[in-house]
Amino acid sequence: MKRVNHHTIQLLLCATVALIARTADILILGSAESFSILNEYEQPMSADDKKAMGANAPFVIDEEDGTLGDQITRVMRATWLGSPRFFLKNDEGGLISKGASVYRRKFTGCTPVLDTVETTRDIVLAERYPSEGKMTTVGKGRPCVVLFKSGSYYYVTPADGGNRYGWCPVSSASSWKKVRGAAAQPDSVINPELRTRLTAKFERADAAYSRFFDHFSRRTGMEKSAPRWSFSASGAQLRWIMSEPYKSSGELDGSTAVLVKEIENILLGKPFLISYKNGVVLVGPREAAP
């Protein structure tokens, strides 16, 4: 069975929480797209970036009621995949969202588990706590990460990509075995840790573009939209597309070449390749490359 780096097991809970805190408060959102979220650079996340988190993504709550660096804007500080996220709040202290019907639920006093396991029998994961909504069967021999425990249920994610999550009773532990040292995962799948590192590179580029174009607008009085990378995933392939008109003009090919080189360094020794053409960056399995 193929192996991956042991850091994969740190999927969705901040390592500090897992190692120091006995319990954690966790917010689960049916759709992150419905909320106003800033990334670690306090820049708005795009709809595609929020969608990539997956349905029912869990966030470790670091600070229920805080502020951004301006000491004015109210936010809830949280962590996803070890990266800070900031949820904008309204004047009443509630999270800003597109609709009151969006699923959200806070689980207090959760126990971090972070066990990487391999199923020995089929297990069934429920979309909603404790056993409601869509049911998903995870077949025998599949790698999973048991993220945390709330009450008598575990929150689990299959470790084969896709950012899927679900609940199962603690009795399901009889249907898996722990994987010692490293998680089992196909080499053709970009694991969540690597995916987060790549995404952070594009978020950093977006933030740099935003600062530069804001400065340009103030100096010249000319309004010009800042470039942005939009993200999508198809199977094992990740895709980032530059916004127009920069995608077609090619005027940012120079800075993109630097970005591509940085990503190539991240992918060294890994079974993945990066390509860039006409404003589109692709990262996928080496074996699938032409």
N, C-alpha and C positions, 0 to 999 in steps of 0.2 A: 504494500500500500504506500502511496506517495505521501511525503511529509512537507510541511511548510514551517516557516519560522514560528517559534513559540509565542511571539508577540501577538499573533492572531487571536489568542484567547482573551485579549483585552478589548473585546469588541465594543461594547456599548456603555461601559461604566468607567468613569475616570479612575486611573490606577490609584490615585491618592485615596479616593473613597473606598476602593476595594481593599487597600492595604491598611488603612488607618481606622476608618469608621466602621462600627459594628452594624449600623443601619443607615439607610439612605431613603430620602423621599424622592419618588419618581413620578414624572408626568408622562402619560401615554396619550398621544394624539392620533386620532383616526386619519387625519390628513394635515401634514405640516404646511401644505400649500395655502390653507385657509387662514394662517396666522402671519402677523408681521414680525419677521425674524431677521436679526442682523447676524453677520458672521463674526469671526474672531477679531476682524479689523473694524468692527462696528459699521460695516457697509451692508445695505439691504441684500438679502439673498434673492436670487432670481427664482421664478416659479419652477424652472427645470431643476435647479439645485435642491429646492425643497422637496420636489417630487422624488428625487433620487434617494432621499432618506427612507422611502418606503412607507406603506401604510402601517399605522400603529407603532411608529417609532417611539422608543422610550428616551426620556431626557432626565438626567440626574439633576435635581434642583440644588443649586449651590447657594442662592440667595433669593428668597421669595420676593422681596421688595427692595430693589436697589436703584441706582442711577448709572447712566453712562458717564464717560469722562467729563462731560460738560456739567456734571453735578445737578442737572435739571431734568433731563429726560428719564422718566420712570421705566424701569425694565425688571423683568425676572431674569436672573442669571442662571444659566443651566449648562450642562455639558452633554455633548453627543459625540460618540466615538473619540472621547478624550479631547475634543475641541470645544472651546467656549462658544456659546450661542446666547443671544440677547433677545428676549421676547418683549416687544413694546407694549406698554400698558396705557390704558385710558385714564382720565381724571379720577375715575372711581376706583382705580387700582386693579381693574380686570384686564385680562389679556385682550389685545385688539385682534378681532377675527372678523371674517366675512359673514358669519352667521352663527346664531345661538345654537343651531341644531348640530354643529360640528362635534363629533365625538371627542371628548377629553375626559380623562379621569386621573386623579392624583392618588397614588398609593403611598401611605406613610409607613415608616418603620420597616422598610424592606431589608432583607438580608442579602447582600451581594454573595454570589456563588462563584461564577466565572469558571465552571468546570467544562472542559472540552470532553465530549463523550462520543461514542459510536453506538448507534442503535443495534440491539441484538434481536429486536422484534419491531414490528410496525408500532408507531405511536401516533396519536391523534392530537393535533394542536387546535385549540379553540381561538377564534378571533377576538372574543370579548371575555373578560373575567366573569365568572370562573369557567363557564362552558356554554357560551352563547355565540351567536353569529355563525359565520362560515367555518366549517371544519376542514382541516388539511391533514392528510395522512403523510407521514414521513416514513419511508420504507426502511426495511432492515439494512444494516450496513452503512448508513449515512452518518456523516459527521455533524454534530450540533454543538452549540454552546448554551449551557444552562446559565442564564444571565443573573437572575435573582429569584428570591422566594418571597411571596406575600401570602400570609395565611398558610393554607395547606396546598398551595399551587406554585408551580415554577413558571417563569417566563423564559421561553426558549427560542432560539433562532437557528435554523439550519445553516451550516457553515459552507454552503456551496454557492454562495452569491445570491443576489436578488433582494437582500434586506427584508426578509420575511420573518414574522414573529408570531408567537401564539402561546396559549396557556395549556398546561397539562397538570393533573394532580401529582402530588409527591410520590404516589404509588407507582408512577411511570418510571421511577428510578430503577425498578426491577427489569426494565426493558432496554437498558443501555449499560455500557461499561465505560469507565473513565479511560481517556487516552493520556498516557503519561508523556510528559516532556513537550511534545508538539502535537498540533492538531492535524487530523487527516483531512486532506482537501486536494482536489484535482489541480494539477499544475496549470490547466487551461483556464482556471478561474482566478480573476483578480480579487484577492481577499480584501475585506473591508478596511483593514489597516492601510494597505497600499493604495487603495482607492481614495482614502481620505488624504494621504500625503500628496497624491496627484491633484486632487481637487483644490487643496490649499495653495498649490502653486498658481493655479488659474485665478483663485480668489485674490491672491497677493498681486497678480498682474492687473486685475480689475481695479483694485484699490489704488495702485500706482497711476494707472490711466486717469482715474477720477480726480486724484490730487493734481495731476499735471494739467488737465483740461479745466479744472476749476480755477487754477492759477492763471491760465491763458485767458479765460473769460474775464477775470477781474482786471487783467492788465490791458486787454484790447477792447473790452466792451462787446466783443463778438461772442454770441452764444453758439457753441458747437458741442454736440452730444459726445460724451466719452465712449470709447470702445468698450465692449463687454463680450465675454465668452459665455455662450449658452451651452449647457451640458445635456447629453442624452446617452442612453445605454441601449444596446441591442445585443442580446445574448452575452457572449464573453467580450464584446467590443465596446469600448468607451469612446465617445465622440464629443469634441468641443468645437463650436462654430463661432467665428468672429462676426460681430454685428456689422450690418451695412452702415455706411458705404465702404467701410474699411476692408470688408471681406473681398469685395470686387476690385478695389483700387490697388491692393497689395502694398500700400504705403507703410504698413506696420510689419512687413516681412522681416525687417532687421531685428526688431525687438522680439518677434516671435521665434526667430532662429535661436536667440539666447535662451528663451523659455524652453524650447525643444531640447537644447543641449542640457539644461538642468534636469529635465525629465529623463533624458537618456542616462544621465549619471545615476538617477534613482533606480532605473531599470537594469543597471549593470548586474550581471550574474543571475538575472531572473528570466523566465521563459516568455518574455513579452517584448514587443517592438513598438516604436512610435514612428508615425509618418506625418508629414505636413504637406498640404497642397491646396492652393486656392482658398486660403482662409479656414481650412478644416484640419484639425489635429485628430488623429486616430491612434488609439492604444489598444492592442489586442494580442492574442497568443502568437508566439513566434511561428508555430507550426502552420498557422492559417495565412501567414504572409505570402504573397506571390513570389 
